[in-house]
Amino acid sequence: MFVAALDLGTTGCRTYIFDLAGTIIASDYQEWNSFYPSPSYVEQDATVSQIHNISKLI
Protein backbone atom coordinates (compact mmCIF):
# COMPACT_ATOMS: atom_id res chain seq x y z
CA MET A 1 0.00 0.00 0.00
CA PHE A 2 1.17 3.53 -0.76
CA VAL A 3 0.19 7.08 0.16
CA ALA A 4 0.14 9.99 -2.32
CA ALA A 5 0.64 13.60 -1.25
CA LEU A 6 0.26 16.79 -3.30
CA ASP A 7 2.14 19.96 -2.39
CA LEU A 8 0.44 22.85 -4.22
CA GLY A 9 2.84 25.75 -4.02
CA THR A 10 3.15 29.25 -5.44
CA THR A 11 5.25 28.24 -8.43
CA GLY A 12 4.10 24.67 -9.03
CA CYS A 13 2.86 21.32 -7.81
CA ARG A 14 4.97 18.55 -6.32
CA THR A 15 3.65 15.00 -5.86
CA TYR A 16 5.14 12.42 -3.52
CA ILE A 17 4.43 8.70 -3.21
CA PHE A 18 5.29 7.17 0.18
CA ASP A 19 5.27 3.60 1.42
CA LEU A 20 3.72 2.85 4.81
CA ALA A 21 7.11 3.23 6.52
CA GLY A 22 7.25 6.85 5.29
CA THR A 23 9.94 6.29 2.67
CA ILE A 24 9.60 8.39 -0.49
CA ILE A 25 9.12 5.96 -3.37
CA ALA A 26 8.68 8.57 -6.14
CA SER A 27 8.22 12.30 -6.63
CA ASP A 28 7.61 14.69 -9.50
CA TYR A 29 7.24 18.43 -10.01
CA GLN A 30 5.29 20.50 -12.54
CA GLU A 31 5.67 24.27 -12.69
CA TRP A 32 2.65 26.56 -13.14
CA ASN A 33 2.55 28.86 -16.15
CA SER A 34 2.97 32.38 -14.78
CA PHE A 35 2.28 35.66 -16.56
CA TYR A 36 3.86 38.99 -15.67
CA PRO A 37 1.51 41.76 -16.90
CA SER A 38 3.53 44.53 -15.22
CA PRO A 39 6.43 44.87 -12.78
CA SER A 40 5.74 43.15 -9.42
CA TYR A 41 2.54 41.47 -10.77
CA VAL A 42 2.28 37.72 -11.29
CA GLU A 43 -0.84 35.96 -12.58
CA GLN A 44 -1.70 32.30 -13.12
CA ASP A 45 -4.58 30.70 -15.01
CA ALA A 46 -5.94 28.28 -12.41
CA THR A 47 -8.63 26.85 -14.66
CA VAL A 48 -6.19 25.58 -17.29
CA SER A 49 -2.58 25.43 -16.18
CA GLN A 50 -2.84 24.19 -12.62
CA ILE A 51 -5.54 21.58 -13.18
CA HIS A 52 -3.67 20.24 -16.21
CA ASN A 53 -0.39 19.97 -14.29
CA ILE A 54 -2.03 18.26 -11.30
CA SER A 55 -3.71 15.69 -13.58
CA LYS A 56 -0.30 14.92 -15.20
CA LEU A 57 1.23 14.24 -11.80
CA ILE A 58 -1.54 11.95 -10.62
C-alpha positions in Angstrom: 0.0 0.0 0.0 1.2 3.5 -0.8 0.2 7.1 0.2 0.1 10.0 -2.3 0.6 13.6 -1.2 0.3 16.8 -3.3 2.1 20.0 -2.4 0.4 22.8 -4.2 2.8 25.8 -4.0 3.1 29.2 -5.4 5.3 28.2 -8.4 4.1 24.7 -9.0 2.9 21.3 -7.8 5.0 18.5 -6.3 3.6 15.0 -5.9 5.1 12.4 -3.5 4.4 8.7 -3.2 5.3 7.2 0.2 5.3 3.6 1.4 3.7 2.9 4.8 7.1 3.2 6.5 7.2 6.9 5.3 9.9 6.3 2.7 9.6 8.4 -0.5 9.1 6.0 -3.4 8.7 8.6 -6.1 8.2 12.3 -6.6 7.6 14.7 -9.5 7.2 18.4 -10.0 5.3 20.5 -12.5 5.7 24.3 -12.7 2.7 26.6 -13.1 2.6 28.9 -16.2 3.0 32.4 -14.8 2.3 35.7 -16.6 3.9 39.0 -15.7 1.5 41.8 -16.9 3.5 44.5 -15.2 6.4 44.9 -12.8 5.7 43.2 -9.4 2.5 41.5 -10.8 2.3 37.7 -11.3 -0.8 36.0 -12.6 -1.7 32.3 -13.1 -4.6 30.7 -15.0 -5.9 28.3 -12.4 -8.6 26.9 -14.7 -6.2 25.6 -17.3 -2.6 25.4 -16.2 -2.8 24.2 -12.6 -5.5 21.6 -13.2 -3.7 20.2 -16.2 -0.4 20.0 -14.3 -2.0 18.3 -11.3 -3.7 15.7 -13.6 -0.3 14.9 -15.2 1.2 14.2 -11.8 -1.5 12.0 -10.6 
